Amino acid sequence: MKKNDSAEVNYRKAVERLDEIIRQIEDEDIDVDELSLQVKEAVNLVKLCKAKIDKAELEVKQVVDDFAKESKENE
């Protein structure tokens, strides 16, 4: 099983699912009974995306900080 097929949803798939939910709501192509479930799913997907963005931001900052430190040491 590929990692993308596992229980962990990657950022791209989360955004694609959010787009799908939004389209269904905008097109009124969603049953009222399903609306609450879709909104809950959308909130969880937004939280997941935010967590992934925050994690990536921290990782990039660490890489940049490490690079700056190495550059100063090599001067």
All heavy atoms as a GROMACS GRO file, in nm:
protein
  607
    1MET      N    1   0.084  -0.119   0.000
    1MET     CA    2   0.000   0.000   0.000
    1MET      C    3   0.089   0.125   0.000
    1MET      O    4   0.180   0.138   0.079
    1MET     CB    5  -0.090  -0.003   0.125
    1MET     CG    6  -0.171   0.121   0.142
    1MET     SD    7  -0.273   0.114   0.290
    1MET     CE    8  -0.427   0.071   0.213
    2LYS      N    9   0.060   0.217  -0.088
    2LYS     CA   10   0.134   0.342  -0.095
    2LYS      C   11   0.101   0.429   0.025
    2LYS      O   12  -0.007   0.420   0.081
    2LYS     CB   13   0.098   0.419  -0.222
    2LYS     CG   14   0.142   0.354  -0.348
    2LYS     CD   15   0.100   0.440  -0.466
    2LYS     CE   16   0.131   0.373  -0.596
    2LYS     NZ   17   0.083   0.450  -0.709
    3LYS      N   18   0.195   0.515   0.062
    3LYS     CA   19   0.172   0.604   0.176
    3LYS      C   20   0.050   0.692   0.153
    3LYS      O   21  -0.027   0.717   0.243
    3LYS     CB   22   0.297   0.690   0.201
    3LYS     CG   23   0.283   0.777   0.324
    3LYS     CD   24   0.410   0.849   0.355
    3LYS     CE   25   0.392   0.929   0.483
    3LYS     NZ   26   0.513   0.995   0.525
    4ASN      N   27   0.029   0.738   0.029
    4ASN     CA   28  -0.084   0.826   0.000
    4ASN      C   29  -0.218   0.754   0.017
    4ASN      O   30  -0.321   0.817   0.031
    4ASN     CB   31  -0.074   0.881  -0.142
    4ASN     CG   32   0.038   0.981  -0.156
    4ASN    OD1   33   0.096   1.025  -0.058
    4ASN    ND2   34   0.070   1.016  -0.278
    5ASP      N   35  -0.216   0.621   0.012
    5ASP     CA   36  -0.339   0.544   0.028
    5ASP      C   37  -0.365   0.508   0.174
    5ASP      O   38  -0.466   0.448   0.205
    5ASP     CB   39  -0.331   0.415  -0.055
    5ASP     CG   40  -0.327   0.445  -0.204
    5ASP    OD1   41  -0.373   0.554  -0.245
    5ASP    OD2   42  -0.279   0.359  -0.279
    6SER      N   43  -0.273   0.540   0.261
    6SER     CA   44  -0.287   0.503   0.402
    6SER      C   45  -0.389   0.593   0.471
    6SER      O   46  -0.448   0.681   0.410
    6SER     CB   47  -0.151   0.513   0.472
    6SER     OG   48  -0.114   0.649   0.483
    7ALA      N   49  -0.408   0.569   0.599
    7ALA     CA   50  -0.505   0.646   0.677
    7ALA      C   51  -0.468   0.793   0.684
    7ALA      O   52  -0.554   0.878   0.699
    7ALA     CB   53  -0.517   0.587   0.818
    8GLU      N   54  -0.339   0.823   0.674
    8GLU     CA   55  -0.296   0.963   0.679
    8GLU      C   56  -0.324   1.029   0.544
    8GLU      O   57  -0.278   0.983   0.440
    8GLU     CB   58  -0.147   0.974   0.711
    8GLU     CG   59  -0.101   1.117   0.720
    8GLU     CD   60   0.048   1.130   0.747
    8GLU    OE1   61   0.108   1.031   0.788
    8GLU    OE2   62   0.100   1.239   0.725
    9VAL      N   63  -0.400   1.135   0.547
    9VAL     CA   64  -0.435   1.208   0.425
    9VAL      C   65  -0.325   1.310   0.398
    9VAL      O   66  -0.284   1.383   0.488
    9VAL     CB   67  -0.571   1.279   0.443
    9VAL    CG1   68  -0.605   1.362   0.320
    9VAL    CG2   69  -0.680   1.179   0.473
   10ASN      N   70  -0.278   1.314   0.274
   10ASN     CA   71  -0.178   1.415   0.244
   10ASN      C   72  -0.246   1.548   0.212
   10ASN      O   73  -0.368   1.555   0.194
   10ASN     CB   74  -0.083   1.370   0.133
   10ASN     CG   75  -0.147   1.363  -0.005
   10ASN    OD1   76  -0.239   1.437  -0.036
   10ASN    ND2   77  -0.098   1.273  -0.087
   11TYR      N   78  -0.167   1.653   0.211
   11TYR     CA   79  -0.219   1.789   0.193
   11TYR      C   80  -0.300   1.802   0.064
   11TYR      O   81  -0.411   1.855   0.065
   11TYR     CB   82  -0.102   1.887   0.195
   11TYR     CG   83  -0.145   2.030   0.182
   11TYR    CD1   84  -0.186   2.103   0.294
   11TYR    CD2   85  -0.147   2.094   0.059
   11TYR    CE1   86  -0.227   2.234   0.284
   11TYR    CE2   87  -0.189   2.226   0.048
   11TYR     CZ   88  -0.228   2.296   0.160
   11TYR     OH   89  -0.270   2.425   0.149
   12ARG      N   90  -0.245   1.752  -0.044
   12ARG     CA   91  -0.312   1.766  -0.175
   12ARG      C   92  -0.449   1.698  -0.174
   12ARG      O   93  -0.548   1.754  -0.220
   12ARG     CB   94  -0.226   1.708  -0.287
   12ARG     CG   95  -0.295   1.717  -0.423
   12ARG     CD   96  -0.204   1.680  -0.532
   12ARG     NE   97  -0.099   1.781  -0.531
   12ARG     CZ   98  -0.006   1.794  -0.623
   12ARG    NH1   99  -0.002   1.711  -0.723
   12ARG    NH2  100   0.084   1.887  -0.616
   13LYS      N  101  -0.455   1.577  -0.121
   13LYS     CA  102  -0.584   1.507  -0.116
   13LYS      C  103  -0.683   1.577  -0.024
   13LYS      O  104  -0.802   1.581  -0.052
   13LYS     CB  105  -0.563   1.362  -0.072
   13LYS     CG  106  -0.494   1.278  -0.178
   13LYS     CD  107  -0.509   1.132  -0.149
   13LYS     CE  108  -0.439   1.047  -0.251
   13LYS     NZ  109  -0.495   1.054  -0.384
   14ALA      N  110  -0.633   1.635   0.085
   14ALA     CA  111  -0.720   1.709   0.176
   14ALA      C  112  -0.779   1.831   0.106
   14ALA      O  113  -0.899   1.858   0.116
   14ALA     CB  114  -0.643   1.751   0.301
   15VAL      N  115  -0.697   1.903   0.032
   15VAL     CA  116  -0.744   2.021  -0.041
   15VAL      C  117  -0.843   1.980  -0.150
   15VAL      O  118  -0.946   2.046  -0.170
   15VAL     CB  119  -0.626   2.102  -0.099
   15VAL    CG1  120  -0.674   2.210  -0.194
   15VAL    CG2  121  -0.543   2.163   0.013
   16GLU      N  122  -0.813   1.871  -0.220
   16GLU     CA  123  -0.906   1.823  -0.323
   16GLU      C  124  -1.041   1.787  -0.262
   16GLU      O  125  -1.146   1.818  -0.318
   16GLU     CB  126  -0.846   1.702  -0.395
   16GLU     CG  127  -0.731   1.737  -0.486
   16GLU     CD  128  -0.660   1.615  -0.542
   16GLU    OE1  129  -0.696   1.500  -0.508
   16GLU    OE2  130  -0.565   1.634  -0.620
   17ARG      N  131  -1.039   1.722  -0.147
   17ARG     CA  132  -1.164   1.685  -0.080
   17ARG      C  133  -1.239   1.810  -0.035
   17ARG      O  134  -1.361   1.819  -0.047
   17ARG     CB  135  -1.135   1.592   0.037
   17ARG     CG  136  -1.258   1.550   0.113
   17ARG     CD  137  -1.355   1.468   0.028
   17ARG     NE  138  -1.473   1.435   0.108
   17ARG     CZ  139  -1.597   1.441   0.064
   17ARG    NH1  140  -1.622   1.471  -0.062
   17ARG    NH2  141  -1.698   1.414   0.143
   18LEU      N  142  -1.166   1.909   0.018
   18LEU     CA  143  -1.229   2.035   0.058
   18LEU      C  144  -1.296   2.101  -0.062
   18LEU      O  145  -1.409   2.149  -0.052
   18LEU     CB  146  -1.126   2.131   0.119
   18LEU     CG  147  -1.092   2.109   0.264
   18LEU    CD1  148  -0.970   2.191   0.303
   18LEU    CD2  149  -1.210   2.144   0.353
   19ASP      N  150  -1.228   2.103  -0.175
   19ASP     CA  151  -1.286   2.160  -0.298
   19ASP      C  152  -1.414   2.086  -0.336
   19ASP      O  153  -1.513   2.149  -0.376
   19ASP     CB  154  -1.186   2.154  -0.414
   19ASP     CG  155  -1.076   2.257  -0.403
   19ASP    OD1  156  -1.093   2.356  -0.328
   19ASP    OD2  157  -0.972   2.238  -0.469
   20GLU      N  158  -1.412   1.955  -0.324
   20GLU     CA  159  -1.529   1.874  -0.357
   20GLU      C  160  -1.647   1.908  -0.264
   20GLU      O  161  -1.760   1.926  -0.310
   20GLU     CB  162  -1.494   1.726  -0.344
   20GLU     CG  163  -1.606   1.632  -0.378
   20GLU     CD  164  -1.564   1.486  -0.361
   20GLU    OE1  165  -1.445   1.455  -0.375
   20GLU    OE2  166  -1.654   1.405  -0.333
   21ILE      N  167  -1.619   1.919  -0.135
   21ILE     CA  168  -1.724   1.953  -0.038
   21ILE      C  169  -1.781   2.092  -0.068
   21ILE      O  170  -1.902   2.111  -0.070
   21ILE     CB  171  -1.671   1.946   0.106
   21ILE    CG1  172  -1.641   1.800   0.144
   21ILE    CG2  173  -1.771   2.006   0.205
   21ILE    CD1  174  -1.563   1.784   0.274
   22ILE      N  175  -1.695   2.186  -0.096
   22ILE     CA  176  -1.739   2.323  -0.127
   22ILE      C  177  -1.826   2.324  -0.252
   22ILE      O  178  -1.930   2.389  -0.256
   22ILE     CB  179  -1.618   2.418  -0.142
   22ILE    CG1  180  -1.552   2.438  -0.005
   22ILE    CG2  181  -1.660   2.552  -0.202
   22ILE    CD1  182  -1.416   2.504  -0.011
   23ARG      N  183  -1.783   2.251  -0.355
   23ARG     CA  184  -1.864   2.244  -0.479
   23ARG      C  185  -2.002   2.186  -0.451
   23ARG      O  186  -2.102   2.237  -0.501
   23ARG     CB  187  -1.792   2.158  -0.584
   23ARG     CG  188  -1.700   2.235  -0.675
   23ARG     CD  189  -1.659   2.153  -0.797
   23ARG     NE  190  -1.603   2.022  -0.764
   23ARG     CZ  191  -1.477   2.001  -0.725
   23ARG    NH1  192  -1.395   2.103  -0.713
   23ARG    NH2  193  -1.434   1.880  -0.699
   24GLN      N  194  -2.007   2.081  -0.370
   24GLN     CA  195  -2.136   2.020  -0.339
   24GLN      C  196  -2.227   2.118  -0.266
   24GLN      O  197  -2.346   2.126  -0.295
   24GLN     CB  198  -2.117   1.894  -0.253
   24GLN     CG  199  -2.058   1.779  -0.328
   24GLN     CD  200  -2.028   1.661  -0.237
   24GLN    OE1  201  -2.023   1.673  -0.115
   24GLN    NE2  202  -2.006   1.545  -0.296
   25ILE      N  203  -2.170   2.192  -0.173
   25ILE     CA  204  -2.250   2.289  -0.097
   25ILE      C  205  -2.294   2.403  -0.187
   25ILE      O  206  -2.411   2.443  -0.186
   25ILE     CB  207  -2.171   2.341   0.025
   25ILE    CG1  208  -2.152   2.228   0.127
   25ILE    CG2  209  -2.243   2.460   0.090
   25ILE    CD1  210  -2.056   2.260   0.240
   26GLU      N  211  -2.203   2.455  -0.268
   26GLU     CA  212  -2.237   2.566  -0.358
   26GLU      C  213  -2.341   2.526  -0.462
   26GLU      O  214  -2.428   2.605  -0.498
   26GLU     CB  215  -2.111   2.619  -0.427
   26GLU     CG  216  -2.021   2.697  -0.336
   26GLU     CD  217  -1.892   2.743  -0.404
   26GLU    OE1  218  -1.858   2.692  -0.513
   26GLU    OE2  219  -1.827   2.830  -0.346
   27ASP      N  220  -2.331   2.403  -0.511
   27ASP     CA  221  -2.425   2.354  -0.612
   27ASP      C  222  -2.554   2.303  -0.550
   27ASP      O  223  -2.642   2.257  -0.622
   27ASP     CB  224  -2.362   2.240  -0.694
   27ASP     CG  225  -2.245   2.286  -0.777
   27ASP    OD1  226  -2.230   2.408  -0.800
   27ASP    OD2  227  -2.167   2.199  -0.820
   28GLU      N  228  -2.560   2.313  -0.419
   28GLU     CA  229  -2.674   2.260  -0.344
   28GLU      C  230  -2.697   2.114  -0.381
   28GLU      O  231  -2.810   2.066  -0.386
   28GLU     CB  232  -2.799   2.345  -0.368
   28GLU     CG  233  -2.784   2.488  -0.320
   28GLU     CD  234  -2.904   2.575  -0.348
   28GLU    OE1  235  -3.012   2.523  -0.380
   28GLU    OE2  236  -2.889   2.698  -0.336
   29ASP      N  237  -2.584   2.046  -0.407
   29ASP     CA  238  -2.587   1.905  -0.446
   29ASP      C  239  -2.561   1.817  -0.324
   29ASP      O  240  -2.499   1.713  -0.334
   29ASP     CB  241  -2.481   1.881  -0.554
   29ASP     CG  242  -2.490   1.742  -0.612
   29ASP    OD1  243  -2.601   1.685  -0.613
   29ASP    OD2  244  -2.386   1.689  -0.654
   30ILE      N  245  -2.607   1.864  -0.209
   30ILE     CA  246  -2.582   1.790  -0.086
   30ILE      C  247  -2.711   1.783  -0.006
   30ILE      O  248  -2.783   1.880   0.007
   30ILE     CB  249  -2.468   1.856  -0.006
   30ILE    CG1  250  -2.426   1.769   0.110
   30ILE    CG2  251  -2.504   1.993   0.041
   30ILE    CD1  252  -2.296   1.813   0.174
   31ASP      N  253  -2.740   1.666   0.041
   31ASP     CA  254  -2.859   1.642   0.122
   31ASP      C  255  -2.843   1.713   0.256
   31ASP      O  256  -2.733   1.718   0.313
   31ASP     CB  257  -2.873   1.490   0.143
   31ASP     CG  258  -3.001   1.455   0.212
   31ASP    OD1  259  -3.106   1.454   0.146
   31ASP    OD2  260  -2.995   1.429   0.334
   32VAL      N  261  -2.948   1.768   0.308
   32VAL     CA  262  -2.945   1.840   0.436
   32VAL      C  263  -2.891   1.750   0.546
   32VAL      O  264  -2.815   1.795   0.632
   32VAL     CB  265  -3.085   1.895   0.472
   32VAL    CG1  266  -3.087   1.953   0.612
   32VAL    CG2  267  -3.129   1.998   0.370
   33ASP      N  268  -2.928   1.623   0.542
   33ASP     CA  269  -2.880   1.530   0.644
   33ASP      C  270  -2.729   1.510   0.636
   33ASP      O  271  -2.664   1.482   0.737
   33ASP     CB  272  -2.949   1.394   0.629
   33ASP     CG  273  -3.099   1.403   0.652
   33ASP    OD1  274  -3.141   1.486   0.737
   33ASP    OD2  275  -3.173   1.330   0.587
   34GLU      N  276  -2.673   1.524   0.518
   34GLU     CA  277  -2.530   1.508   0.499
   34GLU      C  278  -2.452   1.637   0.525
   34GLU      O  279  -2.332   1.633   0.546
   34GLU     CB  280  -2.500   1.462   0.356
   34GLU     CG  281  -2.532   1.318   0.330
   34GLU     CD  282  -2.436   1.226   0.401
   34GLU    OE1  283  -2.314   1.248   0.393
   34GLU    OE2  284  -2.484   1.131   0.464
   35LEU      N  285  -2.519   1.750   0.523
   35LEU     CA  286  -2.452   1.879   0.536
   35LEU      C  287  -2.369   1.887   0.664
   35LEU      O  288  -2.252   1.926   0.660
   35LEU     CB  289  -2.554   1.993   0.531
   35LEU     CG  290  -2.496   2.134   0.540
   35LEU    CD1  291  -2.400   2.160   0.424
   35LEU    CD2  292  -2.608   2.236   0.541
   36SER      N  293  -2.426   1.848   0.776
   36SER     CA  294  -2.353   1.853   0.903
   36SER      C  295  -2.228   1.767   0.898
   36SER      O  296  -2.121   1.810   0.942
   36SER     CB  297  -2.444   1.808   1.017
   36SER     OG  298  -2.372   1.805   1.138
   37LEU      N  299  -2.241   1.648   0.843
   37LEU     CA  300  -2.124   1.559   0.832
   37LEU      C  301  -2.017   1.618   0.742
   37LEU      O  302  -1.897   1.610   0.772
   37LEU     CB  303  -2.168   1.422   0.780
   37LEU     CG  304  -2.259   1.340   0.870
   37LEU    CD1  305  -2.306   1.214   0.798
   37LEU    CD2  306  -2.189   1.304   0.999
   38GLN      N  307  -2.060   1.680   0.632
   38GLN     CA  308  -1.965   1.739   0.538
   38GLN      C  309  -1.893   1.858   0.601
   38GLN      O  310  -1.773   1.876   0.582
   38GLN     CB  311  -2.036   1.783   0.409
   38GLN     CG  312  -2.101   1.671   0.333
   38GLN     CD  313  -2.001   1.578   0.265
   38GLN    OE1  314  -1.880   1.591   0.279
   38GLN    NE2  315  -2.052   1.484   0.190
   39VAL      N  316  -1.967   1.939   0.676
   39VAL     CA  317  -1.906   2.055   0.741
   39VAL      C  318  -1.804   2.007   0.846
   39VAL      O  319  -1.694   2.062   0.856
   39VAL     CB  320  -2.013   2.147   0.804
   39VAL    CG1  321  -1.950   2.253   0.892
   39VAL    CG2  322  -2.096   2.212   0.694
   40LYS      N  323  -1.839   1.905   0.922
   40LYS     CA  324  -1.745   1.850   1.021
   40LYS      C  325  -1.620   1.797   0.952
   40LYS      O  326  -1.508   1.819   0.998
   40LYS     CB  327  -1.812   1.739   1.102
   40LYS     CG  328  -1.913   1.789   1.201
   40LYS     CD  329  -1.980   1.674   1.274
   40LYS     CE  330  -2.092   1.724   1.364
   40LYS     NZ  331  -2.163   1.615   1.430
   41GLU      N  332  -1.639   1.725   0.842
   41GLU     CA  333  -1.524   1.674   0.767
   41GLU      C  334  -1.438   1.789   0.715
   41GLU      O  335  -1.315   1.785   0.723
   41GLU     CB  336  -1.570   1.587   0.650
   41GLU     CG  337  -1.454   1.529   0.572
   41GLU     CD  338  -1.496   1.446   0.451
   41GLU    OE1  339  -1.618   1.430   0.426
   41GLU    OE2  340  -1.406   1.398   0.381
   42ALA      N  341  -1.503   1.893   0.663
   42ALA     CA  342  -1.430   2.009   0.611
   42ALA      C  343  -1.348   2.076   0.721
   42ALA      O  344  -1.232   2.112   0.700
   42ALA     CB  345  -1.526   2.109   0.548
   43VAL      N  346  -1.406   2.091   0.840
   43VAL     CA  347  -1.333   2.153   0.951
   43VAL      C  348  -1.210   2.069   0.985
   43VAL      O  349  -1.100   2.122   1.006
   43VAL     CB  350  -1.425   2.170   1.074
   43VAL    CG1  351  -1.346   2.204   1.199
   43VAL    CG2  352  -1.528   2.278   1.046
   44ASN      N  353  -1.227   1.937   0.990
   44ASN     CA  354  -1.113   1.850   1.021
   44ASN      C  355  -1.006   1.857   0.913
   44ASN      O  356  -0.886   1.855   0.943
   44ASN     CB  357  -1.160   1.705   1.040
   44ASN     CG  358  -1.235   1.686   1.170
   44ASN    OD1  359  -1.210   1.755   1.268
   44ASN    ND2  360  -1.326   1.592   1.171
   45LEU      N  361  -1.048   1.868   0.788
   45LEU     CA  362  -0.952   1.880   0.678
   45LEU      C  363  -0.876   2.013   0.686
   45LEU      O  364  -0.755   2.017   0.660
   45LEU     CB  365  -1.023   1.866   0.544
   45LEU     CG  366  -1.072   1.725   0.511
   45LEU    CD1  367  -1.166   1.728   0.392
   45LEU    CD2  368  -0.956   1.630   0.487
   46VAL      N  369  -0.946   2.120   0.721
   46VAL     CA  370  -0.879   2.251   0.736
   46VAL      C  371  -0.776   2.244   0.848
   46VAL      O  372  -0.664   2.292   0.834
   46VAL     CB  373  -0.982   2.363   0.760
   46VAL    CG1  374  -0.914   2.492   0.803
   46VAL    CG2  375  -1.067   2.387   0.636
   47LYS      N  376  -0.814   2.181   0.960
   47LYS     CA  377  -0.719   2.165   1.072
   47LYS      C  378  -0.598   2.085   1.028
   47LYS      O  379  -0.484   2.120   1.061
   47LYS     CB  380  -0.788   2.096   1.190
   47LYS     CG  381  -0.887   2.183   1.263
   47LYS     CD  382  -0.952   2.104   1.376
   47LYS     CE  383  -1.057   2.185   1.448
   47LYS     NZ  384  -1.123   2.105   1.555
   48LEU      N  385  -0.621   1.976   0.954
   48LEU     CA  386  -0.512   1.894   0.906
   48LEU      C  387  -0.418   1.974   0.814
   48LEU      O  388  -0.296   1.969   0.830
   48LEU     CB  389  -0.568   1.773   0.829
   48LEU     CG  390  -0.466   1.679   0.771
   48LEU    CD1  391  -0.497   1.536   0.809
   48LEU    CD2  392  -0.461   1.694   0.620
   49CYS      N  393  -0.477   2.050   0.722
   49CYS     CA  394  -0.396   2.132   0.630
   49CYS      C  395  -0.316   2.236   0.705
   49CYS      O  396  -0.197   2.257   0.677
   49CYS     CB  397  -0.485   2.198   0.525
   49CYS     SG  398  -0.554   2.084   0.405
   50LYS      N  399  -0.378   2.300   0.802
   50LYS     CA  400  -0.307   2.401   0.881
   50LYS      C  401  -0.191   2.338   0.957
   50LYS      O  402  -0.081   2.393   0.961
   50LYS     CB  403  -0.402   2.470   0.978
   50LYS     CG  404  -0.331   2.581   1.057
   50LYS     CD  405  -0.423   2.652   1.151
   50LYS     CE  406  -0.359   2.760   1.233
   50LYS     NZ  407  -0.218   2.755   1.258
   51ALA      N  408  -0.213   2.222   1.015
   51ALA     CA  409  -0.106   2.153   1.088
   51ALA      C  410   0.009   2.118   0.994
   51ALA      O  411   0.127   2.133   1.030
   51ALA     CB  412  -0.160   2.028   1.156
   52LYS      N  413  -0.023   2.073   0.873
   52LYS     CA  414   0.081   2.038   0.777
   52LYS      C  415   0.158   2.163   0.732
   52LYS      O  416   0.280   2.158   0.717
   52LYS     CB  417   0.022   1.964   0.658
   52LYS     CG  418  -0.022   1.823   0.694
   52LYS     CD  419  -0.068   1.746   0.574
   52LYS     CE  420  -0.104   1.604   0.610
   52LYS     NZ  421   0.009   1.518   0.640
   53ILE      N  422   0.088   2.274   0.713
   53ILE     CA  423   0.155   2.399   0.675
   53ILE      C  424   0.244   2.446   0.789
   53ILE      O  425   0.360   2.486   0.766
   53ILE     CB  426   0.052   2.506   0.636
   53ILE    CG1  427  -0.013   2.469   0.503
   53ILE    CG2  428   0.116   2.644   0.629
   53ILE    CD1  429  -0.134   2.554   0.468
   54ASP      N  430   0.194   2.442   0.911
   54ASP     CA  431   0.274   2.484   1.026
   54ASP      C  432   0.399   2.397   1.039
   54ASP      O  433   0.509   2.448   1.064
   54ASP     CB  434   0.192   2.477   1.155
   54ASP     CG  435   0.083   2.582   1.162
   54ASP    OD1  436   0.085   2.677   1.081
   54ASP    OD2  437  -0.007   2.568   1.248
   55LYS      N  438   0.385   2.266   1.022
   55LYS     CA  439   0.499   2.175   1.032
   55LYS      C  440   0.601   2.205   0.922
   55LYS      O  441   0.722   2.211   0.948
   55LYS     CB  442   0.451   2.030   1.021
   55LYS     CG  443   0.563   1.930   1.032
   55LYS     CD  444   0.513   1.788   1.018
   55LYS     CE  445   0.630   1.692   1.021
   55LYS     NZ  446   0.593   1.557   0.985
   56ALA      N  447   0.553   2.224   0.800
   56ALA     CA  448   0.643   2.255   0.689
   56ALA      C  449   0.716   2.386   0.713
   56ALA      O  450   0.836   2.398   0.686
   56ALA     CB  451   0.566   2.260   0.558
   57GLU      N  452   0.645   2.485   0.767
   57GLU     CA  453   0.706   2.615   0.796
   57GLU      C  454   0.819   2.599   0.897
   57GLU      O  455   0.928   2.656   0.879
   57GLU     CB  456   0.600   2.712   0.848
   57GLU     CG  457   0.654   2.850   0.877
   57GLU     CD  458   0.546   2.944   0.930
   57GLU    OE1  459   0.439   2.897   0.973
   57GLU    OE2  460   0.571   3.066   0.925
   58LEU      N  461   0.796   2.521   1.001
   58LEU     CA  462   0.900   2.498   1.102
   58LEU      C  463   1.020   2.425   1.042
   58LEU      O  464   1.135   2.458   1.072
   58LEU     CB  465   0.844   2.419   1.220
   58LEU     CG  466   0.750   2.494   1.312
   58LEU    CD1  467   0.689   2.398   1.415
   58LEU    CD2  468   0.822   2.607   1.383
   59GLU      N  469   0.993   2.326   0.958
   59GLU     CA  470   1.102   2.252   0.895
   59GLU      C  471   1.184   2.341   0.803
   59GLU      O  472   1.307   2.334   0.803
   59GLU     CB  473   1.046   2.131   0.819
   59GLU     CG  474   0.991   2.024   0.910
   59GLU     CD  475   0.920   1.911   0.837
   59GLU    OE1  476   0.899   1.921   0.713
   59GLU    OE2  477   0.884   1.813   0.904
   60VAL      N  478   1.117   2.425   0.725
   60VAL     CA  479   1.189   2.516   0.635
   60VAL      C  480   1.271   2.615   0.717
   60VAL      O  481   1.388   2.642   0.686
   60VAL     CB  482   1.090   2.589   0.541
   60VAL    CG1  483   1.160   2.704   0.468
   60VAL    CG2  484   1.030   2.491   0.442
   61LYS      N  485   1.213   2.668   0.824
   61LYS     CA  486   1.285   2.762   0.910
   61LYS      C  487   1.410   2.695   0.967
   61LYS      O  488   1.518   2.756   0.970
   61LYS     CB  489   1.196   2.812   1.022
   61LYS     CG  490   1.263   2.915   1.112
   61LYS     CD  491   1.172   2.959   1.224
   61LYS     CE  492   1.230   3.063   1.314
   61LYS     NZ  493   1.370   3.057   1.346
   62GLN      N  494   1.398   2.570   1.010
   62GLN     CA  495   1.513   2.499   1.065
   62GLN      C  496   1.622   2.481   0.961
   62GLN      O  497   1.740   2.500   0.989
   62GLN     CB  498   1.470   2.363   1.121
   62GLN     CG  499   1.583   2.288   1.188
   62GLN     CD  500   1.637   2.359   1.309
   62GLN    OE1  501   1.562   2.402   1.394
   62GLN    NE2  502   1.768   2.373   1.317
   63VAL      N  503   1.584   2.446   0.839
   63VAL     CA  504   1.681   2.428   0.731
   63VAL      C  505   1.752   2.560   0.702
   63VAL      O  506   1.874   2.564   0.688
   63VAL     CB  507   1.612   2.373   0.604
   63VAL    CG1  508   1.704   2.381   0.483
   63VAL    CG2  509   1.566   2.230   0.627
   64VAL      N  510   1.676   2.669   0.695
   64VAL     CA  511   1.734   2.801   0.669
   64VAL      C  512   1.827   2.841   0.782
   64VAL      O  513   1.939   2.890   0.758
   64VAL     CB  514   1.624   2.907   0.646
   64VAL    CG1  515   1.682   3.047   0.642
   64VAL    CG2  516   1.547   2.876   0.517
   65ASP      N  517   1.784   2.819   0.906
   65ASP     CA  518   1.869   2.852   1.022
   65ASP      C  519   1.998   2.770   1.020
   65ASP      O  520   2.106   2.823   1.047
   65ASP     CB  521   1.794   2.830   1.153
   65ASP     CG  522   1.683   2.930   1.177
   65ASP    OD1  523   1.677   3.033   1.104
   65ASP    OD2  524   1.601   2.906   1.268
   66ASP      N  525   1.986   2.641   0.990
   66ASP     CA  526   2.105   2.554   0.983
   66ASP      C  527   2.198   2.601   0.872
   66ASP      O  528   2.321   2.604   0.890
   66ASP     CB  529   2.065   2.408   0.959
   66ASP     CG  530   1.998   2.345   1.079
   66ASP    OD1  531   2.003   2.404   1.190
   66ASP    OD2  532   1.940   2.236   1.062
   67PHE      N  533   2.142   2.639   0.758
   67PHE     CA  534   2.223   2.688   0.647
   67PHE      C  535   2.296   2.816   0.685
   67PHE      O  536   2.414   2.832   0.658
   67PHE     CB  537   2.135   2.710   0.524
   67PHE     CG  538   2.212   2.764   0.406
   67PHE    CD1  539   2.294   2.681   0.332
   67PHE    CD2  540   2.202   2.898   0.370
   67PHE    CE1  541   2.365   2.730   0.225
   67PHE    CE2  542   2.274   2.948   0.262
   67PHE     CZ  543   2.355   2.864   0.189
   68ALA      N  544   2.224   2.908   0.750
   68ALA     CA  545   2.286   3.034   0.792
   68ALA      C  546   2.397   3.008   0.892
   68ALA      O  547   2.504   3.070   0.885
   68ALA     CB  548   2.180   3.126   0.854
   69LYS      N  549   2.375   2.916   0.983
   69LYS     CA  550   2.477   2.882   1.083
   69LYS      C  551   2.601   2.823   1.015
   69LYS      O  552   2.713   2.860   1.046
   69LYS     CB  553   2.420   2.783   1.184
   69LYS     CG  554   2.515   2.747   1.294
   69LYS     CD  555   2.448   2.651   1.392
   69LYS     CE  556   2.547   2.607   1.498
   69LYS     NZ  557   2.488   2.510   1.590
   70GLU      N  558   2.580   2.730   0.921
   70GLU     CA  559   2.692   2.669   0.848
   70GLU      C  560   2.767   2.773   0.767
   70GLU      O  561   2.889   2.769   0.758
   70GLU     CB  562   2.641   2.558   0.758
   70GLU     CG  563   2.597   2.435   0.832
   70GLU     CD  564   2.540   2.329   0.740
   70GLU    OE1  565   2.559   2.336   0.616
   70GLU    OE2  566   2.472   2.238   0.792
   71SER      N  567   2.694   2.867   0.707
   71SER     CA  568   2.759   2.971   0.627
   71SER      C  569   2.848   3.060   0.714
   71SER      O  570   2.960   3.095   0.674
   71SER     CB  571   2.654   3.058   0.559
   71SER     OG  572   2.584   2.985   0.462
   72LYS      N  573   2.802   3.094   0.833
   72LYS     CA  574   2.882   3.176   0.924
   72LYS      C  575   3.007   3.099   0.970
   72LYS      O  576   3.113   3.158   0.982
   72LYS     CB  577   2.800   3.218   1.046
   72LYS     CG  578   2.705   3.328   1.017
   72LYS     CD  579   2.636   3.374   1.144
   72LYS     CE  580   2.541   3.490   1.114
   72LYS     NZ  581   2.479   3.543   1.235
   73GLU      N  582   2.992   2.970   0.994
   73GLU     CA  583   3.105   2.888   1.038
   73GLU      C  584   3.209   2.875   0.928
   73GLU      O  585   3.328   2.860   0.956
   73GLU     CB  586   3.058   2.749   1.082
   73GLU     CG  587   2.978   2.752   1.211
   73GLU     CD  588   2.918   2.618   1.246
   73GLU    OE1  589   2.934   2.520   1.167
   73GLU    OE2  590   2.854   2.607   1.352
   74ASN      N  591   3.169   2.880   0.803
   74ASN     CA  592   3.261   2.863   0.690
   74ASN      C  593   3.323   2.993   0.645
   74ASN      O  594   3.402   2.993   0.551
   74ASN     CB  595   3.188   2.795   0.574
   74ASN     CG  596   3.152   2.651   0.603
   74ASN    OD1  597   3.222   2.583   0.677
   74ASN    ND2  598   3.044   2.604   0.545
   75GLU      N  599   3.289   3.103   0.705
   75GLU     CA  600   3.346   3.232   0.663
   75GLU      C  601   3.485   3.250   0.712
   75GLU      O  602   3.535   3.201   0.804
   75GLU     CB  603   3.257   3.347   0.715
   75GLU     CG  604   3.128   3.358   0.641
   75GLU     CD  605   3.041   3.473   0.689
   75GLU    OE1  606   3.073   3.538   0.790
   75GLU    OE2  607   2.940   3.499   0.624
   0.00000   0.00000   0.00000
